[in-house]
């Protein structure tokens, strides 16, 4: 490690940097522009001054990648940690970019042993992370546009709402593209609707006459011809955007599925799921956990970062457990999805969830309790670089072991193992795992 430390307060247009030696003596205080020349100069100055650690309030991004590429070791500090440290150096409560760079530098100099050095992932993991996060953004955009389309239809023609399962489904968008206003649907009859449903591959249980009756029962707004034309154009624009967006999301789904299967750790995470549509959740787990095994030294560390472990609040006789807000939100959502899906088919997960509900936990807390248990399992598989195997899952094996109570003269209560029943339970569990592996392969 070098003999000097740096704190970088990053921003979208400039970066304030402070460098100090081991005694806290200031070596450099400067501002660098967020452009190619500024970043090259920033990294060059830090390397020239022999900086051993650079503290910054973000774990990724262009600046962080340039620092790592220059061979610098980076401490990615949470903003809450920096905010809690400010009063340590200034009682007045003032704040500035230069002062934040000083606080970051001091934390790197005096408290670096308390923080984790950022370990970069391999190129495949970073590519998968970009795909999953990009898909998440597109799904958020689709949800916002769907709500906008729903609000627009409620203003003048609520008939198509609820006609099909989802407003952003392919058949709903095709219907609105063909009939964007009540005037366009005025000549729609049961026979024409039946032809439309046949072309779209409709698999619902309702007959065309029932759908048409539902469409006709809906209230119709009293708007003028000019206003109706404006609403019609808005509906057509939103439908076109949603159609394009849905196509891009499907393309990303295929790319993510291919990237997960090609990743060295892909099988570890796909082995945890049963359905083929769970590849997105498996990809999120893989990309957010990463491939650096030193990032999480214990399963509990992973559970904390994933938001599955509660925060303990103790003061005197008062003890309480609170929801963990500061965590990786994407990783928390992925582990909650894993827990919620496995509680329906995995015997051990069903037992853990039921036990949590029996203790009085609500659904969300029981899901996090199960998610914390899954964190330990996932961490062990991830550390050993092996897929999930029910035969090696001790918690599951204990759950499926069938015992028979029997009287014994030596003990008040004794139990013997029913090997035949246990083997049947194990065979069923192994069959589930084989089905999971076959699904992941396809």
C-alpha positions in Angstrom: 0.0 0.0 0.0 1.2 3.5 -0.8 2.0 6.1 1.8 -0.7 8.6 0.9 -4.5 8.6 0.7 -7.1 10.4 -1.5 -10.7 11.4 -1.2 -12.7 12.1 -4.3 -16.1 13.9 -4.2 -17.5 13.0 -7.6 -20.1 15.0 -9.6 -21.5 15.0 -13.1 -19.3 17.8 -14.3 -16.3 18.0 -11.9 -14.5 16.0 -9.2 -13.0 17.6 -6.0 -9.9 15.7 -4.9 -7.8 15.9 -1.7 -4.6 13.8 -1.1 -2.9 13.6 2.3 0.1 11.6 3.6 0.1 9.2 6.5 0.2 12.0 9.1 -2.7 13.9 7.5 -0.5 16.5 5.8 -2.2 17.8 2.6 -0.3 17.0 -0.6 -3.0 18.0 -3.2 -6.3 19.8 -3.2 -7.6 20.3 -6.7 -10.7 20.1 -8.9 -10.7 18.1 -12.2 -13.2 18.3 -15.0 -15.3 15.3 -15.9 -13.8 14.9 -19.4 -11.1 12.8 -20.9 -8.3 15.3 -20.1 -9.5 15.8 -16.6 -9.8 12.1 -15.8 -6.4 11.4 -17.3 -4.9 14.2 -15.2 -6.7 13.0 -12.1 -5.5 9.4 -12.3 -2.0 10.6 -13.3 -1.7 12.8 -10.3 -2.9 10.1 -7.9 -0.4 7.6 -9.3 2.4 10.1 -9.2 1.7 10.9 -5.5 1.8 7.2 -4.7 -1.8 7.0 -3.5 -2.5 3.7 -1.8 -6.3 4.1 -1.3 -8.9 6.3 -2.9 -12.2 6.8 -1.1 -15.3 7.6 -3.1 -19.1 7.6 -2.6 -20.0 5.2 -5.4 -19.1 1.6 -6.3 -19.3 1.9 -10.1 -19.4 4.3 -13.0 -16.9 5.8 -15.5 -14.8 7.5 -12.8 -14.4 4.3 -10.7 -13.5 2.3 -13.8 -10.8 4.7 -14.7 -9.4 4.7 -11.1 -9.3 0.9 -11.2 -7.8 0.8 -14.7 -5.0 3.1 -13.3 -4.1 0.4 -10.8 -5.5 2.3 -7.8 -7.3 0.6 -4.9 -10.7 2.0 -4.3 -12.9 2.2 -1.1 -16.5 2.5 -2.2 -18.2 4.2 0.9 -21.9 4.4 1.4 -23.2 8.0 1.5 -24.7 7.3 4.9 -21.2 6.5 6.3 -19.8 9.7 5.0 -22.7 11.8 6.3 -22.3 10.2 9.7 -18.6 11.1 9.7 -19.0 14.8 8.9 -19.7 16.0 12.5 -16.5 14.3 13.5 -14.6 17.0 11.6 -16.9 20.0 11.7 -19.4 20.7 14.5 -21.1 23.6 12.6 -22.9 21.3 10.2 -21.5 23.0 7.1 -21.0 21.1 3.9 -19.1 21.6 0.7 -17.5 19.5 -2.1 -14.0 20.3 -0.8 -15.0 19.4 2.7 -16.5 16.1 1.5 -13.3 15.2 -0.3 -11.4 15.9 3.0 -13.8 13.7 5.0 -13.4 10.9 2.4 -9.6 11.3 2.6 -9.5 11.1 6.4 -11.8 8.0 6.4 -9.4 6.3 3.9 -6.4 7.4 6.1 -7.6 6.5 9.6 -10.5 4.0 9.1 -9.6 2.1 6.0 -9.4 -1.2 8.0 -13.1 -0.9 8.6 -14.1 -0.8 5.0 -13.9 -3.2 2.1 -11.7 -2.5 -0.9 -13.6 -2.6 -4.1 -12.8 -5.7 -6.1 -13.7 -5.5 -9.8 -15.7 -8.2 -11.5 -14.8 -10.0 -14.7 -16.0 -8.6 -18.1 -18.7 -11.2 -18.4 -20.2 -10.2 -15.1 -20.1 -6.5 -15.8 -21.8 -7.1 -19.2 -24.5 -9.2 -17.5 -25.0 -6.5 -14.9 -25.4 -3.9 -17.6 -28.1 -6.1 -19.4 -30.1 -6.8 -16.2 -30.1 -3.2 -15.0 -30.9 -1.9 -18.5 -33.8 -4.3 -18.6 -35.0 -3.1 -15.2 -35.0 0.5 -16.5 -37.0 -0.5 -19.6 -39.5 -2.4 -17.5 -39.9 0.7 -15.3 -40.5 2.8 -18.4 -43.1 0.3 -19.7 -44.9 0.4 -16.4 -45.0 4.2 -16.5 -46.3 4.3 -20.1 -48.9 1.7 -19.3 -50.2 3.8 -16.4 -50.2 6.8 -18.8 -52.2 4.8 -21.3 -54.7 3.6 -18.7 -55.2 7.2 -17.5 -55.7 8.4 -21.1 -58.4 5.7 -21.8 -60.1 6.5 -18.5 -60.6 10.1 -19.7 -62.7 9.3 -22.7 -63.1 5.5 -23.3 -62.6 3.0 -20.4 -64.1 0.1 -22.4 -60.7 -1.6 -23.4 -59.5 -1.5 -19.8 -59.8 -5.0 -18.4 -60.9 -6.5 -21.7 -57.8 -8.6 -21.7 -55.4 -9.7 -18.9 -52.8 -6.9 -19.1 -53.1 -3.5 -20.8 -49.5 -3.9 -22.1 -50.0 -7.4 -23.5 -49.6 -8.0 -27.2 -53.3 -8.6 -27.8 -54.4 -5.5 -25.9 -51.9 -3.3 -27.8 -53.0 -4.8 -31.1 -56.7 -4.1 -30.2 -56.0 -0.5 -29.3 -53.9 0.0 -32.5 -56.9 -1.2 -34.5 -59.6 0.5 -32.4 -58.0 3.5 -30.6 -61.3 5.3 -30.0 -65.1 4.5 -29.7 -65.6 5.8 -33.2 -63.2 3.2 -34.6 -65.0 0.4 -32.7 -68.5 1.5 -33.6 -68.8 -1.0 -36.4 -67.1 -3.9 -34.5 -69.3 -7.0 -34.3 -69.0 -10.4 -32.8 -67.8 -12.0 -36.1 -65.2 -9.4 -36.8 -64.0 -9.6 -33.2 -63.8 -13.4 -33.5 -61.5 -13.0 -36.5 -59.3 -10.5 -34.6 -59.0 -12.9 -31.7 -58.1 -15.8 -34.0 -55.4 -13.8 -35.7 -53.9 -12.8 -32.3 -53.9 -16.3 -30.9 -56.4 -15.5 -28.1 -56.4 -18.2 -25.5 -58.9 -16.7 -23.0 -62.1 -18.4 -22.0 -64.5 -15.6 -22.8 -66.5 -15.7 -26.1 -66.4 -12.8 -28.6 -69.9 -11.9 -27.7 -69.0 -11.7 -24.0 -66.0 -9.4 -24.7 -68.1 -7.3 -27.0 -70.8 -6.9 -24.4 -68.2 -5.9 -21.8 -66.8 -3.3 -24.3 -70.3 -1.9 -24.9 -71.3 -1.7 -21.2 -68.4 0.7 -20.4 -69.2 4.4 -20.1 -68.4 6.6 -23.0 -67.1 10.1 -22.6 -68.9 13.1 -24.1 -66.1 14.8 -26.0 -66.0 16.9 -29.2 -64.7 15.7 -32.5 -61.4 17.7 -32.2 -60.8 16.5 -28.6 -61.6 12.9 -29.6 -59.0 13.1 -32.4 -56.4 14.3 -29.9 -57.1 11.5 -27.5 -57.0 9.0 -30.4 -53.5 10.2 -31.5 -52.2 10.0 -27.9 -53.5 6.4 -27.6 -51.9 5.5 -30.9 -48.6 7.1 -29.9 -48.5 5.3 -26.5 -49.4 2.0 -28.1 -46.6 2.3 -30.7 -44.1 3.2 -28.0 -45.2 0.3 -25.7 -45.0 -2.1 -28.7 -41.5 -1.1 -29.4 -40.5 -1.2 -25.8 -42.0 -4.7 -25.4 -40.0 -5.9 -28.3 -36.7 -4.5 -26.9 -37.4 -6.1 -23.5 -37.9 -9.5 -25.2 -34.7 -9.0 -27.0 -32.9 -8.3 -23.8 -34.5 -11.4 -22.2 -32.9 -13.5 -24.9 -29.6 -11.8 -24.5 -29.6 -12.2 -20.7 -30.6 -15.9 -21.0 -27.6 -16.5 -23.4 -25.2 -14.5 -21.2 -26.2 -16.5 -18.0 -25.7 -19.9 -19.7 -22.3 -18.8 -21.1 -21.1 -17.4 -17.7 -18.8 -19.6 -15.6 -21.1 -19.1 -12.6 -24.3 -19.3 -14.5 -25.2 -22.9 -13.5 -24.8 -22.0 -9.8 -27.7 -19.6 -9.9 -30.0 -21.2 -12.5 -29.9 -24.4 -10.4 -31.9 -22.6 -7.7 -35.0 -22.1 -9.8 -37.6 -24.4 -11.3 -39.3 -22.3 -14.1 -37.6 -21.3 -17.3 -38.9 -17.7 -16.9 -36.8 -17.4 -13.7 -33.6 -16.8 -15.7 -33.9 -13.0 -15.2 -33.9 -13.4 -11.4 -30.9 -15.8 -11.6 -29.1 -13.3 -13.8 -29.8 -10.5 -11.3 -28.5 -12.6 -8.5 -25.3 -13.4 -10.4 -24.7 -9.9 -11.7 -25.3 -8.2 -8.3 -23.3 -10.7 -6.2 -20.5 -10.7 -8.7 -17.7 -13.2 -9.2 -15.2 -11.9 -6.6 -15.3 -14.4 -3.8 -13.6 -12.0 -1.4 -16.5 -9.6 -1.6 -18.6 -11.5 0.9 -16.6 -13.4 3.5 -19.6 -15.0 5.2 -23.2 -15.8 4.3 -24.4 -13.3 6.9 -22.4 -10.6 5.1 -24.3 -11.4 1.9 -27.6 -11.5 3.8 -26.9 -8.0 5.1 -26.0 -6.5 1.7 -29.1 -8.2 0.3 -31.4 -6.7 2.9 -32.6 -10.0 4.2 -31.1 -9.6 7.7 -32.8 -7.1 10.1 -31.1 -4.3 12.0 -30.7 -4.9 15.7 -31.7 -1.9 17.9 -30.5 -2.3 21.6 -30.5 0.2 24.3 -30.7 -0.8 27.9 -33.6 -3.2 28.3 -35.0 -2.3 25.0 -34.3 -4.7 22.1 -35.9 -4.5 18.7 -35.3 -5.6 15.1 -35.8 -3.1 12.3 -36.1 -3.3 8.6 -32.8 -2.8 6.8 -33.1 0.1 4.4 -29.4 0.5 3.5 -28.7 -2.4 1.1 -28.5 -3.4 -2.5 -32.1 -2.9 -3.5 -31.8 -5.0 -6.7 -30.2 -7.9 -4.7 -32.9 -7.7 -2.1 -35.7 -7.9 -4.7 -33.9 -10.9 -6.3 -33.6 -12.8 -3.1 -37.2 -12.1 -2.2 -38.3 -13.4 -5.6 -36.2 -16.6 -5.0 -37.8 -17.0 -1.6 -41.3 -16.4 -2.8 -41.0 -18.8 -5.7 -39.3 -21.7 -3.8 -41.9 -21.6 -0.9 -44.4 -23.1 -3.4 -42.5 -26.2 -4.4 -39.3 -26.6 -2.2 -40.0 -28.7 0.9 -37.4 -27.0 3.1 -38.4 -23.5 1.9 -42.0 -24.4 2.6 -41.1 -25.4 6.1 -39.0 -22.3 6.8 -41.8 -20.0 5.5 -44.5 -21.8 7.5 -42.4 -21.6 10.7 -41.9 -17.9 10.3 -45.6 -17.3 9.8 -46.3 -19.5 12.8 -44.1 -17.2 14.9 -46.3 -14.3 14.0 -44.4 -12.8 11.0 -46.4 -11.2 8.2 -45.8 -12.4 4.6 -43.1 -9.9 3.8 -41.1 -10.6 6.9 -41.5 -14.4 6.5 -40.2 -14.0 2.9 -37.1 -12.1 4.2 -36.6 -14.8 6.9 -36.6 -17.4 4.2 -34.4 -15.2 2.0 -31.8 -15.0 4.7 -31.7 -18.8 4.9 -31.3 -18.9 1.1 -28.4 -16.4 1.4 -26.4 -18.9 3.4 -27.1 -21.7 0.8 -26.3 -19.5 -2.1 -23.2 -18.2 -0.5 -21.9 -21.7 0.1 -22.6 -22.8 -3.5 -21.0 -19.6 -4.8 -17.9 -20.0 -2.7 -17.5 -23.6 -3.7 -18.4 -22.9 -7.3 -20.9 -25.7 -7.5 -24.6 -25.8 -8.5 -27.2 -26.3 -5.9 -27.6 -30.0 -5.0 -30.4 -31.1 -2.7 -28.5 -34.1 -1.6 -25.8 -31.8 -0.1 -28.3 -29.4 1.5 -28.2 -30.4 5.2 -31.3 -28.4 6.1 -33.3 -30.1 3.4 -32.0 -33.6 4.3 -33.0 -33.1 7.9 -36.4 -32.0 6.8 -37.1 -35.0 4.6 -35.8 -37.5 7.0 -38.7 -39.5 8.3 -38.5 -40.8 11.9 -40.7 -43.1 13.9 -41.2 -42.7 17.6 -40.6 -45.9 19.6 -40.5 -46.8 23.3 -37.1 -47.4 24.8 -36.2 -48.6 28.3 -33.1 -46.4 28.3 -34.6 -43.0 27.2 -37.9 -41.4 27.7 -38.4 -41.0 24.0 -36.4 -42.5 21.1 -36.9 -42.2 17.4 -35.7 -44.4 14.6 -35.3 -43.5 10.9 -37.8 -44.9 8.4 -35.3 -45.4 5.6 -37.8 -46.4 3.0 -39.9 -43.3 3.5 -36.8 -41.1 3.7 -35.6 -42.6 0.4 -38.9 -41.8 -1.3 -38.8 -38.2 0.0 -35.2 -37.9 -1.3 -36.1 -39.3 -4.6 -38.8 -36.8 -5.1 -36.4 -33.9 -4.2 -33.8 -35.2 -6.6 -36.4 -35.4 -9.3 -37.2 -31.7 -8.7 -33.5 -30.8 -9.0 -33.1 -32.9 -12.2 -36.1 -31.0 -13.6 -34.5 -27.7 -12.7 -31.3 -28.6 -14.4 -33.1 -29.8 -17.6 -35.1 -26.5 -17.6 -31.9 -24.4 -17.2 -30.2 -26.3 -20.1 -33.0 -25.4 -22.4 
